[in-house]
Amino acid sequence: MTRYSIDPEQHELIATWGTGEGDLASRIAAVPAGTDTALLMRLARALTHLSEAA
C-alpha cells in the first residue's frame, strides 16, 4: 500500500512504500510555496485512504 506525506520545507508531496527491509520514497509532486500545511495533510490522508481502499 502506498502512504502519502508532505515535506512542507521542500514543498513536495511524497509517496512511500514499505518493503520489509525498510521504506522507499518518491517525490510525487511539487506543491506551491505558501500552500496551507493543514490542507496538504488532508490531501495526503485522503490519498492514503484511497490507496488502502484500492
N, C-alpha and C positions, 0 to 999 in steps of 0.2 A: 504494500500500500504506500502511496506517495503521501508524505506530510509536507505541508507548506508553511513557510515562515517568512518574516520580513527582516531585512537589515536596514534599520532606519538611518544609520550613518552613511551607508553606501547607496541608499535609495533603491533597493532591489527586493524583488520577490524571489524566494529561493524554494526549491523542491528538494526533499531529502528522502532517501530510501535506506532502510535497514538491510544489511547483507548477511548478518550473522557474525561477521568479522569486524564490523564497525559500520558506520553510515557513510553513504555517498551523498554529495550535494551538487546542485547545479543551479546557476542563475537562470531564472525563467524570464524575467522581465525587469527592466529599469522602470522605476516609478518617478513621477515628477517630484523634485525637491519641494518641501513645504506641504506635501500631502499629509493629511491628518493621520497620525500613527494609529489611532483607535479604528479608523476606517480601514486601514491596511490590515490590521489584525483581524477584523471581522471578515475581510476578503480571504485571508489565509485560513481562517477557521472554516469558512464555507467551502473552500476548495478541498480542504482535508476531509470534511464530511462527505462531499461528493465523491472523492476518491474511495473512501471507506464503503460507501453505498454501492459503488460500481464493483 
